[in-house]
């Protein structure tokens, strides 16, 4: 059988599950390759310190919701402690909406101006509702230059990254990028076909060590070893405001527990999609909102931990 990806003319060709399964080992379905340790039963004598301390750097005036959604998703994904760094004006919103999170406020009321010491954290997520103020770009740049911990960059974090000259030199094996198609275009330019995007993703990941996620109806994850993992579950109802913020929170929650960027991303993308499918069973696609994905995370984790299918 001729390799599907060598002769693929458009996206429809590779969307066929059976074709992906039969493809070379470079193209793999996520639901067949999750790290089972992520979902293992916990020791009875565990304490919150065993599951890491995550930091979410997010929010700007008018975009508190993105930070709330990502925070709730991270906490539901099993980390031990979560801190959020936000502009001052969002303080009451976060304290009331997410009482389980610890809140750090920036010196600026409406956006982020302060450089952040990340030493005490296990992993960092940055970008949800962040805004694109020039000073915030400097915050991101400083974080990437100084942080030695795993960092997930999403949403406005990616839009700011695209404005940094030679940003690819800042990427390494601790970095996860999670763009949707438009953010991908801002970062890397336009491509003639989806196939070209996949090849470019693979090259960027191999060259820099970063894990690159291209979100969509079929989400693709490029890894430094040249493999691309495809998530084929999920539904069109998840194409809704805040869904990407929820994914950021889920991946951050797993990453904070000490799992690798690659394994955290694969598991996070799969759990996100499975939670969306559970939500679809309850309310359909049209009325589905991001909070419904979070509400179904506990059931999705139970299904995966017990090796059950939807």
C-alpha positions in Angstrom: 0.0 0.0 0.0 1.4 3.4 -0.9 2.0 5.6 2.0 -1.0 7.9 2.6 1.1 10.9 3.5 3.4 10.8 0.5 0.5 11.1 -1.9 -1.9 13.1 0.2 -3.6 15.8 -1.9 -5.7 17.4 0.9 -6.8 17.1 4.5 -9.6 14.6 3.7 -7.1 11.9 2.7 -5.5 11.6 6.1 -8.7 12.0 8.2 -9.5 8.4 7.6 -8.6 6.6 10.8 -7.7 3.4 9.1 -5.2 5.1 6.9 -3.5 6.7 9.8 -3.3 3.4 11.6 -1.7 1.8 8.7 0.8 4.6 8.1 4.4 4.5 9.1 5.4 4.8 12.7 5.9 8.5 12.3 2.1 9.0 12.3 0.3 7.7 15.4 -3.2 8.0 17.0 -3.0 9.6 20.5 -5.6 7.2 22.0 -3.2 4.3 21.4 -0.2 5.9 23.0 -1.0 7.6 26.3 1.3 7.2 29.3 -0.7 5.1 31.7 1.3 6.4 34.7 -0.6 9.7 34.3 -3.8 8.0 35.3 -2.5 5.6 37.9 -4.1 5.3 41.3 -2.6 7.6 43.9 -0.8 6.5 47.1 -3.0 6.7 50.2 -0.3 8.8 51.9 0.0 11.4 49.1 -0.1 15.1 49.9 -0.6 18.1 47.6 3.2 18.6 47.4 3.5 15.3 45.5 1.6 16.7 42.5 3.4 19.9 41.8 2.9 23.6 41.9 1.7 25.1 38.6 1.8 28.8 37.6 -0.7 30.3 35.2 0.2 33.7 33.8 -2.9 35.0 32.2 -5.6 37.6 31.9 -6.0 41.3 31.0 -8.9 43.8 31.4 -12.0 42.2 29.8 -10.4 38.8 29.6 -10.7 37.4 33.1 -12.8 34.5 31.8 -9.9 32.9 30.0 -7.9 32.8 33.2 -10.8 31.4 35.1 -11.4 28.6 32.6 -7.8 27.6 32.4 -7.4 27.7 36.2 -10.5 25.4 36.7 -9.3 23.0 34.1 -5.8 22.8 35.6 -7.2 22.1 39.0 -9.5 19.4 37.7 -6.5 17.8 35.9 -4.8 16.7 39.1 -2.0 19.2 40.1 -1.4 19.8 43.8 -1.2 23.6 43.9 -2.0 26.3 41.4 -1.0 30.0 41.5 -2.2 32.5 39.0 -0.4 35.8 38.1 -2.9 38.4 36.9 -3.4 42.2 36.6 -4.7 43.8 39.8 -8.2 44.5 38.4 -8.9 40.8 38.0 -8.1 39.9 41.7 -11.7 39.7 43.0 -12.9 37.8 40.0 -10.3 35.1 40.4 -10.6 34.8 44.2 -14.4 34.4 43.9 -14.5 32.2 40.8 -11.6 29.9 41.6 -11.2 29.7 45.4 -8.8 26.7 45.1 -6.2 28.9 43.3 -3.7 31.2 44.9 -3.6 34.7 43.3 -0.6 36.9 42.6 -1.3 40.4 41.3 0.9 42.4 38.9 1.7 46.0 39.7 -0.3 47.0 36.6 -4.1 47.2 36.9 -5.1 46.1 33.4 -2.2 44.0 31.8 1.0 42.4 32.9 4.2 44.5 33.4 6.2 42.6 36.0 8.8 40.0 35.4 8.1 36.8 37.2 10.3 34.6 39.3 9.4 31.0 38.3 11.9 29.0 40.4 9.4 27.6 42.9 7.0 26.3 40.3 6.9 22.9 38.6 5.5 24.2 35.3 4.2 27.4 33.8 1.3 28.1 31.4 1.2 31.6 29.8 -1.1 33.3 27.3 -4.8 32.9 28.1 -6.4 36.3 27.8 -3.0 37.9 28.2 -3.5 40.8 25.8 -0.7 42.0 23.5 0.6 45.1 25.2 4.3 45.8 24.4 5.3 45.5 28.0 3.6 42.1 28.2 5.8 41.0 25.3 8.8 41.9 27.5 7.4 39.8 30.3 7.1 36.8 28.0 10.6 37.3 26.6 12.2 37.5 30.0 10.3 34.4 31.1 11.6 32.4 28.1 15.1 33.6 28.7 15.2 32.8 32.5 12.8 29.9 33.1 14.3 26.4 33.4 10.9 24.7 33.9 8.4 23.4 31.3 6.5 26.3 29.7 3.2 26.0 27.7 2.5 29.0 25.5 -1.0 29.6 24.1 -3.3 32.3 22.7 -2.0 35.8 23.2 1.3 34.3 24.4 1.7 32.9 20.9 0.6 36.2 19.3 3.3 38.0 21.4 5.9 35.3 20.5 5.3 36.0 16.8 6.4 39.6 17.4 9.7 38.6 18.9 12.6 38.6 16.4 14.1 35.2 15.9 11.8 33.7 18.5 12.7 30.2 17.4 16.1 30.5 19.1 14.2 30.7 22.4 12.5 27.4 21.9 13.8 24.2 23.6 12.6 20.8 24.8 10.8 22.4 27.8 8.5 24.4 25.5 5.0 23.5 24.3 3.2 25.7 21.6 -0.5 25.2 21.1 -1.7 27.4 18.2 -4.9 27.2 16.4 -4.6 27.7 12.6 -4.6 31.5 12.6 -2.0 31.6 15.4 0.1 29.1 13.6 0.0 31.4 10.5 1.1 34.3 12.6 4.0 32.3 14.0 5.2 30.5 10.9 3.5 32.0 7.8 1.1 30.5 5.2 1.4 27.1 3.6 -0.1 25.7 0.4 -1.5 22.6 2.0 -2.1 20.9 5.3 0.6 18.4 4.3 3.2 21.2 4.1 2.1 22.4 7.6 2.7 18.9 9.0 6.2 18.7 7.5 7.0 22.1 8.8 5.8 21.3 12.3 7.9 18.2 12.3 11.0 20.1 11.2 10.5 22.9 13.8 10.0 20.4 16.6 13.1 18.4 15.6 15.2 21.5 15.1 14.2 23.3 18.4 13.1 20.4 20.7 9.7 22.1 21.3 6.4 20.2 21.2 4.1 21.8 18.6 0.3 21.3 18.7 -1.8 22.4 15.7 -5.4 22.5 17.1 -8.4 21.7 14.9 -11.1 19.1 14.2 -8.1 16.7 14.0 -5.4 18.0 16.3 -1.8 17.2 15.3 1.1 17.0 17.8 4.7 17.2 16.5 7.5 15.9 18.6 11.3 16.3 18.6 11.9 12.8 17.4 10.0 13.4 14.2 6.7 11.7 15.1 3.3 13.3 14.7 0.4 12.2 16.9 -3.2 12.7 15.7 -6.2 13.1 18.0 -9.3 12.0 16.1 -11.9 12.3 18.8 -13.8 15.5 19.8 -16.6 17.3 18.0 -17.6 20.5 16.3 -19.3 21.8 19.4 -15.9 22.3 20.9 -15.3 25.1 18.4 -16.4 27.7 20.9 -14.9 30.5 22.9 -12.7 29.4 25.8 -12.2 25.8 24.6 -8.5 26.5 24.0 -8.1 28.0 27.4 -9.5 24.8 28.9 -6.9 22.7 26.9 -4.1 24.9 28.2 -5.3 24.2 31.8 -5.5 20.5 31.2 -2.1 20.2 29.8 -0.6 22.5 32.5 -2.3 20.3 35.2 -0.6 17.2 33.9 2.7 18.9 33.1 2.9 20.2 36.7 2.7 16.6 38.0 6.1 15.9 36.5 5.2 14.3 33.2 7.2 15.2 30.0 5.9 17.9 27.7 5.2 15.3 25.0 3.3 12.9 27.3 1.4 15.8 29.0 0.4 17.2 25.6 -0.8 13.9 24.2 -2.8 13.1 27.3 -4.2 16.6 27.6 -5.4 16.8 24.0 -7.1 13.4 24.3 -8.8 14.3 27.7 -9.9 17.6 26.3 -11.5 15.9 23.3 -13.0 13.1 25.3 -14.6 15.6 27.8 -16.1 17.4 24.8 -17.6 14.2 23.5 -19.1 13.5 26.9 -20.6 17.0 26.9 -22.0 16.4 23.5 -23.8 13.3 24.7 -25.5 15.5 27.4 -26.4 18.7 25.5 -25.5 18.3 21.8 -23.0 20.3 19.8 -24.9 23.6 19.3 -25.3 24.5 23.0 -21.9 23.2 24.1 -19.6 25.8 25.9 -16.2 25.6 27.4 -17.4 25.1 30.9 -19.2 21.9 29.8 -15.8 20.5 28.9 -14.4 21.2 32.3 -17.5 19.8 34.0 -16.9 16.5 32.1 -13.2 16.2 32.9 -13.7 14.1 36.0 -15.6 11.5 34.1 -13.2 11.5 31.2 -10.3 10.9 33.6 -12.2 8.0 35.2 -12.8 6.5 31.8 -9.2 6.7 30.8 -7.8 5.6 34.1 -10.0 2.5 33.9 -9.0 1.9 30.3 -12.7 2.3 29.1 -13.9 3.9 25.9 -16.8 6.3 25.5 
